[in-house]
Amino acid sequence: MNANTKFIYHNVGQGLFYSGNIMTSNSAFRFIYDCGSERIKLINTSICRFKCDINDDSEIDLLIISHLHSDHISGLDELFNNFTIKEVVLPYLSPTERLLIALRRINLPTWYYNFLSDPVEYLFKRGVKRIILLGGKEGGKGEIPPENLSPSSPEGDILEKLDIGKLSDDENLKKEIFNSNENWERYIKTNKLLVKNHNGYVIALGLWVFRFFNYKHKIPPIVFRNFERCIRNNVSKKNDNDINDNDIKRAIRDKKCLKSLKRCYTNLKKHLGNDFNNTSLVLYHGPKDRPKIESSFLCFCPHPYPCYFYSPRVCLNKIFFRGRNIHKYFGQLLTGDIDFNMNYNGLKKHYEYFREHVLIAQVPHHGSKNNWNSTVLRDFPNSKCWIISAGLENKYGHPSFEVVEDICSNGKKCCLVNEIIHMAIKGEVRW
């Protein structure tokens, strides 16, 4: 059994847009992890180029949203204008948490605030067939190591290409949703909306393992109480009335209301820690069993712009990292903006059976020093290449030179993806 694979870090500057395509002789599975950039024109151009690259095929089997910051999802509206998306996986945030995210920037397109107000309704209105909200518990392990999983042929309809149903239900998260005013109960009862735990893994096409990790960063209760008191004074005309979730969702859609609430966010920003970056949904994906893998890495940079390849002694132009080797493993780790210093042991334990399978990994949060933990290089020993997606002249100082130096000094390769450079990872997998 053979599978041809192609994975691309698209050149969107300060943001992240990752696509994957797994093809067998009689079937294919296409997925996207995040689709955003701080430059809207750039992400829209990348989506158009992506559509042309796949010969105008208008179907995406799975969209994974790591978290709800605009630089990771600003391309969603354009993505839905060009593609039909079958399934979406994303972490759950309460309406109050989504309001906090909306208040970070109040000058974005209307659709973004409609999405934050009610992501489930927004996605179903755009034609999504099934949505999976993921929660997480500490210390989950895969039941069987991936090298002990035998490949098999996919069965059933399109929604069974990825057997999400094998993840266990998250009853606590489901209860939280039922107790809120999200109005999603009808979707849960008809299995259009699944509320799952990140423990276990799912299989695409009977061949490819997907394992998620979700660490729900808790905001201190006193911060929430102060924030809710502030929005009560601005949203409710009567201060003795409690603010319910429907009030908050209406506030998210009302830009005038957001402007009046901006000071609530400003007063509490210093207490938010990483500002919801750590809600990022982490994804490992890779082949089942122990196949033979012939892979190539191609980072493309159009002339005459320079490409930079960080290595202890190497800096090349144009096509700068290309190799064809038989690798023992071909797993990849996508991290969104997660902080490797918060609950890192939980993430490490969660991927205990998978850490040796990671060949390529994404540096979280565009190479931020604050989100980096050098022990990850030791704990994922076969990770040969680390990808950083960041803008050339971003205002945040990404990527940190210390992060790049740390990766290279440990014998790894570091690739920068930006407005100019994209990286394509191709593999032929043979069982």
C-alpha positions as CSV (number, residue, x, y, z in Angstrom):
1,M,0.0,0.0,0.0
2,N,1.3,3.4,-1.0
3,A,0.4,7.0,-0.1
4,N,1.7,10.2,-1.6
5,T,1.7,13.2,0.7
6,K,2.2,16.9,0.4
7,F,2.2,19.4,3.2
8,I,2.8,23.1,2.8
9,Y,3.5,26.0,5.1
10,H,2.2,28.9,3.0
11,N,3.9,32.2,2.8
12,V,1.4,34.4,4.7
13,G,3.8,36.5,6.8
14,Q,2.8,37.0,10.4
15,G,0.3,34.3,10.7
16,L,-0.1,30.6,9.9
17,F,-1.7,28.7,7.0
18,Y,-0.8,25.0,6.7
19,S,-2.3,22.5,4.3
20,G,-2.0,18.7,4.0
21,N,-2.9,16.3,1.3
22,I,-2.8,12.5,1.7
23,M,-3.5,10.5,-1.5
24,T,-3.8,6.8,-2.2
25,S,-4.6,5.0,-5.4
26,N,-8.3,5.3,-4.8
27,S,-8.9,8.0,-2.2
28,A,-7.6,11.3,-0.8
29,F,-7.8,13.3,2.4
30,R,-7.2,17.0,2.4
31,F,-6.9,19.1,5.6
32,I,-6.0,22.6,6.7
33,Y,-4.5,23.8,10.1
34,D,-5.2,27.5,10.6
35,C,-5.7,30.0,7.8
36,G,-4.7,33.5,8.8
37,S,-2.4,36.4,8.5
38,E,-2.1,40.0,9.7
39,R,-2.1,40.9,6.1
40,I,-5.6,40.1,4.6
41,K,-4.5,40.5,1.0
42,L,-1.6,38.1,1.5
43,I,-3.8,35.3,3.0
44,N,-6.4,35.8,0.3
45,T,-3.7,35.5,-2.4
46,S,-2.4,32.3,-0.7
47,I,-5.8,30.7,-0.6
48,C,-6.3,31.5,-4.4
49,R,-2.8,30.0,-5.1
50,F,-3.7,26.9,-3.0
51,K,-6.9,26.4,-5.0
52,C,-5.1,26.6,-8.3
53,D,-2.4,24.2,-7.0
54,I,-5.0,21.5,-6.3
55,N,-6.7,21.9,-9.7
56,D,-9.7,23.8,-8.4
57,D,-10.9,20.9,-6.3
58,S,-13.4,22.7,-4.0
59,E,-13.6,20.2,-1.1
60,I,-11.7,20.2,2.2
61,D,-12.2,17.2,4.4
62,L,-11.1,18.8,7.6
63,L,-10.3,22.3,8.9
64,I,-8.5,22.5,12.3
65,I,-8.6,25.9,14.1
66,S,-5.9,26.1,16.7
67,H,-7.3,29.2,18.4
68,L,-9.4,32.2,17.7
69,H,-6.8,35.0,17.3
70,S,-7.3,36.9,14.0
71,D,-3.8,36.2,12.6
72,H,-4.7,32.5,12.6
73,I,-8.2,32.7,11.2
74,S,-8.4,35.9,9.2
75,G,-8.6,33.9,6.0
76,L,-11.7,31.8,7.0
77,D,-14.2,33.9,5.2
78,E,-12.2,33.7,1.9
79,L,-11.6,30.0,2.5
80,F,-15.3,29.4,2.7
81,N,-15.9,31.5,-0.5
82,N,-13.6,29.1,-2.4
83,F,-14.1,25.7,-0.7
84,T,-16.7,23.4,0.8
85,I,-15.4,22.2,4.2
86,K,-16.8,19.0,5.6
87,E,-15.6,19.0,9.2
88,V,-14.1,21.5,11.6
89,V,-12.2,20.9,14.8
90,L,-11.7,23.7,17.3
91,P,-11.2,24.3,21.0
92,Y,-14.2,25.6,23.0
93,L,-14.1,29.1,24.6
94,S,-17.0,30.5,26.6
95,P,-18.8,33.7,25.4
96,T,-16.9,35.8,28.0
97,E,-13.6,34.4,26.8
98,R,-14.6,35.1,23.1
99,L,-15.5,38.7,24.1
100,L,-12.0,39.2,25.6
101,I,-10.5,38.0,22.2
102,A,-12.9,40.4,20.3
103,L,-11.7,43.3,22.4
104,R,-8.0,42.8,21.4
105,R,-8.8,44.5,18.1
106,I,-12.1,46.2,17.2
107,N,-11.3,47.2,13.6
108,L,-11.5,43.8,11.9
109,P,-14.2,42.7,9.3
110,T,-17.7,42.1,10.5
111,W,-17.7,38.4,9.8
112,Y,-14.9,37.9,12.3
113,Y,-17.0,39.3,15.2
114,N,-20.0,37.2,14.0
115,F,-17.7,34.2,14.2
116,L,-16.6,35.0,17.7
117,S,-20.1,35.7,18.8
118,D,-21.3,32.2,17.8
119,P,-18.6,30.1,16.0
120,V,-20.9,27.0,15.7
121,E,-23.8,29.0,14.0
122,Y,-21.3,30.7,11.7
123,L,-19.7,27.5,10.6
124,F,-23.0,25.7,9.9
125,K,-24.3,28.6,7.9
126,R,-21.1,28.4,5.7
127,G,-22.0,24.7,4.9
128,V,-19.9,22.7,7.4
129,K,-21.4,19.3,7.9
130,R,-20.0,18.5,11.3
131,I,-18.2,20.4,14.0
132,I,-16.0,18.9,16.8
133,L,-15.4,20.9,20.0
134,L,-12.4,19.5,21.8
135,G,-11.7,19.6,25.5
136,G,-8.8,18.0,27.3
137,K,-7.8,16.2,30.5
138,E,-4.3,15.8,32.0
139,G,-2.0,13.0,31.1
140,G,-3.9,11.2,28.3
141,K,-2.0,8.5,26.4
142,G,-2.7,6.8,23.1
143,E,-4.0,3.4,23.7
144,I,-1.6,1.8,21.2
145,P,1.7,3.1,19.9
146,P,1.4,4.2,16.2
147,E,4.1,1.6,15.2
148,N,1.7,-1.1,16.4
149,L,-1.2,0.1,14.3
150,S,-1.7,-1.7,11.0
151,P,-2.9,0.3,8.0
152,S,-6.3,-0.5,6.5
153,S,-8.6,0.8,3.8
154,P,-11.2,3.5,4.6
155,E,-14.8,2.6,4.9
156,G,-18.1,4.5,4.8
157,D,-18.9,8.0,3.5
158,I,-16.8,11.1,3.4
159,L,-17.3,11.8,7.2
160,E,-15.7,8.5,8.0
161,K,-12.5,9.3,6.2
162,L,-11.5,10.7,9.6
163,D,-13.1,8.6,12.4
164,I,-13.7,11.4,15.0
165,G,-16.2,9.2,16.7
166,K,-13.4,7.1,18.3
167,L,-12.6,10.0,20.6
168,S,-14.5,9.8,23.9
169,D,-17.2,12.3,24.7
170,D,-16.2,15.1,27.1
171,E,-19.1,15.0,29.5
172,N,-17.9,17.9,31.6
173,L,-17.5,20.2,28.7
174,K,-20.9,19.1,27.3
175,K,-22.5,20.0,30.7
176,E,-20.8,23.4,30.6
177,I,-22.3,24.0,27.2
178,F,-25.8,22.8,28.2
179,N,-25.7,25.2,31.2
180,S,-24.9,28.2,29.1
181,N,-27.0,30.0,26.5
182,E,-25.1,28.8,23.5
183,N,-28.3,27.3,21.9
184,W,-26.2,24.4,20.6
185,E,-28.1,21.5,22.3
186,R,-30.1,20.7,19.1
187,Y,-26.9,20.2,17.2
188,I,-25.4,18.0,19.9
189,K,-28.6,15.8,19.9
190,T,-28.4,15.3,16.1
191,N,-24.7,14.5,16.2
192,K,-23.9,17.5,14.0
193,L,-21.9,19.0,16.9
194,L,-19.6,16.6,18.8
195,V,-18.1,17.4,22.1
196,K,-15.0,15.3,22.5
197,N,-12.0,14.8,24.7
198,H,-8.5,15.0,23.3
199,N,-7.5,11.5,24.7
200,G,-7.0,8.9,22.1
201,Y,-6.5,9.5,18.4
202,V,-8.3,9.2,15.1
203,I,-7.4,7.7,11.8
204,A,-7.7,9.2,8.3
205,L,-8.1,6.9,5.3
206,G,-7.2,4.0,7.6
207,L,-3.6,5.1,7.2
208,W,-2.8,8.4,8.9
209,V,-2.9,9.1,12.7
210,F,-4.2,12.4,14.1
211,R,-3.7,13.1,17.8
212,F,-4.8,16.4,19.4
213,F,-3.8,18.2,22.6
214,N,-5.9,20.9,24.3
215,Y,-4.7,22.6,27.4
216,K,-7.5,24.9,28.7
217,H,-5.7,27.9,30.3
218,K,-7.8,29.1,33.3
219,I,-8.1,32.8,33.9
220,P,-8.0,33.7,37.6
221,P,-11.6,34.0,38.9
222,I,-11.0,37.4,40.3
223,V,-10.1,38.6,36.8
224,F,-13.3,37.2,35.4
225,R,-15.3,38.9,38.2
226,N,-13.8,42.2,37.6
227,F,-14.3,42.0,33.9
228,E,-17.9,40.9,34.2
229,R,-18.5,43.8,36.6
230,C,-17.1,46.2,34.0
231,I,-19.2,44.9,31.2
232,R,-22.3,44.9,33.4
233,N,-21.8,48.6,33.9
234,N,-21.5,49.1,30.1
235,V,-23.8,46.5,28.6
236,S,-26.7,46.5,31.1
237,K,-28.5,49.7,31.9
238,K,-29.4,48.3,35.3
239,N,-26.3,47.4,37.3
240,D,-28.2,44.9,39.4
241,N,-29.0,42.7,36.4
242,D,-26.7,39.8,35.7
243,I,-25.1,39.6,32.2
244,N,-26.0,36.4,30.4
245,D,-24.3,34.8,27.5
246,N,-26.8,36.2,24.9
247,D,-25.9,39.7,26.1
248,I,-22.3,39.0,25.7
249,K,-22.8,37.6,22.2
250,R,-24.7,40.6,21.1
251,A,-21.9,42.8,22.5
252,I,-19.4,41.0,20.4
253,R,-21.3,41.8,17.2
254,D,-21.8,45.5,18.1
255,K,-18.7,47.5,17.3
256,K,-20.0,50.5,19.2
257,C,-20.4,48.4,22.3
258,L,-16.9,46.9,21.8
259,K,-15.5,50.5,21.8
260,S,-17.2,51.2,25.1
261,L,-15.9,48.0,26.5
262,K,-12.3,48.5,25.4
263,R,-11.3,50.0,28.7
264,C,-12.5,46.8,30.5
265,Y,-10.0,44.8,28.4
266,T,-7.2,47.3,28.8
267,N,-7.6,47.3,32.6
268,L,-7.4,43.5,32.7
269,K,-4.9,42.8,29.9
270,K,-2.0,42.5,32.3
271,H,-3.7,39.7,34.1
272,L,-4.4,37.6,31.0
273,G,-1.0,36.0,30.9
274,N,-0.4,34.8,27.3
275,D,-3.7,36.3,26.2
276,F,-5.4,33.0,25.2
277,N,-2.4,31.8,23.1
278,N,-2.3,28.7,25.3
279,T,-5.7,27.6,24.3
280,S,-4.1,26.5,21.0
281,L,-5.1,23.1,19.8
282,V,-1.9,21.1,19.1
283,L,-1.9,18.5,16.4
284,Y,0.4,15.5,15.7
285,H,-0.2,13.7,12.4
286,G,1.8,10.9,10.8
287,P,1.5,7.4,9.3
288,K,0.5,4.3,11.0
289,D,2.8,1.3,11.6
290,R,6.4,1.5,10.4
291,P,6.3,2.3,6.7
292,K,9.3,3.2,4.5
293,I,9.3,6.9,3.7
294,E,11.1,8.7,1.0
295,S,10.7,12.4,1.7
296,S,11.9,15.7,0.3
297,F,11.9,19.2,1.7
298,L,11.7,22.2,-0.6
299,C,11.7,25.7,0.5
300,F,10.8,28.0,-2.4
301,C,11.9,31.6,-2.8
302,P,11.3,33.5,-6.0
303,H,14.3,35.4,-7.5
304,P,15.7,37.9,-6.6
305,Y,14.6,37.8,-2.9
306,P,17.0,36.1,-0.5
307,C,16.0,33.0,1.4
308,Y,17.7,32.5,4.8
309,F,18.5,29.0,6.0
310,Y,19.6,28.8,9.6
311,S,22.2,26.1,10.3
312,P,25.4,26.2,12.3
313,R,27.4,27.0,9.2
314,V,25.0,27.2,6.2
315,C,23.2,30.2,4.6
316,L,22.1,29.6,1.0
317,N,19.9,31.5,-1.5
318,K,16.9,30.4,-3.6
319,I,16.1,26.7,-3.1
320,F,17.8,26.1,0.2
321,F,16.9,22.8,1.8
322,R,16.3,19.8,-0.5
323,G,17.0,16.2,0.3
324,R,15.7,12.8,-0.5
325,N,16.2,10.3,2.3
326,I,14.6,7.3,3.6
327,H,13.4,8.3,7.1
328,K,12.2,6.0,9.8
329,Y,9.5,8.4,10.8
330,F,7.5,11.1,9.1
331,G,5.3,12.6,11.9
332,Q,4.7,16.3,12.2
333,L,3.8,18.5,15.1
334,L,1.7,21.7,14.7
335,T,1.6,23.9,17.8
336,G,-0.3,27.1,17.0
337,D,0.7,29.7,19.6
338,I,0.9,27.4,22.6
339,D,3.4,28.2,25.4
340,F,5.8,25.3,25.9
341,N,6.4,26.6,29.4
342,M,2.8,26.1,30.6
343,N,1.8,22.6,31.3
344,Y,4.7,21.3,29.1
345,N,4.8,18.1,31.1
346,G,1.2,17.5,30.3
347,L,1.9,17.9,26.6
348,K,5.0,15.7,26.8
349,K,3.1,12.9,28.6
350,H,0.2,13.2,26.2
351,Y,2.5,12.5,23.2
352,E,4.6,9.9,25.0
353,Y,4.0,7.3,22.3
354,F,4.5,9.8,19.5
355,R,7.5,11.9,20.4
356,E,10.0,9.7,18.6
357,H,7.9,9.8,15.5
358,V,8.1,13.6,15.0
359,L,10.4,14.5,12.1
360,I,9.2,18.1,11.4
361,A,7.7,20.5,14.0
362,Q,6.4,24.1,14.1
363,V,8.0,26.5,16.6
364,P,5.0,28.0,18.5
365,H,3.9,31.6,18.4
366,H,6.0,32.7,15.4
367,G,9.3,32.0,17.2
368,S,8.6,34.0,20.4
369,K,11.2,33.6,23.1
370,N,8.5,33.6,25.8
371,N,6.8,30.5,24.4
372,W,9.9,28.5,23.8
373,N,11.3,25.7,26.0
374,S,14.6,24.2,24.8
375,T,13.9,20.8,26.4
376,V,11.4,20.1,23.6
377,L,14.4,19.5,21.3
378,R,15.6,16.6,23.6
379,D,12.1,15.2,24.2
380,F,11.4,15.0,20.5
381,P,14.7,13.5,19.6
382,N,14.1,12.8,15.9
383,S,12.7,16.3,15.0
384,K,15.2,17.3,12.3
385,C,13.5,20.5,11.1
386,W,11.7,23.2,13.0
387,I,9.5,25.7,11.0
388,I,8.9,29.3,12.1
389,S,6.1,31.2,10.3
390,A,6.6,35.0,10.9
391,G,6.5,38.3,9.1
392,L,9.7,39.8,7.7
393,E,9.2,43.1,9.4
394,N,6.7,42.3,12.2
395,K,6.5,44.6,15.2
396,Y,6.9,41.8,17.7
397,G,10.5,40.9,17.1
398,H,9.6,37.4,15.9
399,P,11.4,35.1,15.6
400,S,13.7,35.5,18.5
401,F,17.3,35.1,17.6
402,E,17.8,33.0,20.9
403,V,15.2,30.5,19.6
404,V,16.8,30.2,16.2
405,E,20.3,29.8,17.8
406,D,19.0,27.2,20.3
407,I,17.6,25.1,17.5
408,C,20.7,25.3,15.3
409,S,23.2,24.7,18.2
410,N,21.4,21.5,19.0
411,G,22.0,20.1,15.5
412,K,18.5,20.8,14.1
413,K,17.5,22.7,11.0
414,C,15.5,25.9,11.3
415,C,13.3,27.2,8.4
416,L,11.7,30.6,8.2
417,V,8.4,30.9,6.3
418,N,7.3,34.5,5.7
419,E,5.7,36.7,3.0
420,I,8.2,35.5,0.4
421,I,9.1,31.9,1.4
422,H,6.9,28.9,1.6
423,M,7.9,25.4,2.5
424,A,6.6,22.2,0.8
425,I,7.2,18.8,2.4
426,K,6.6,15.8,0.1
427,G,6.7,12.2,1.0
428,E,6.1,8.8,-0.5
429,V,5.0,6.4,2.2
430,R,5.1,2.6,1.5
431,W,3.7,-0.1,3.8
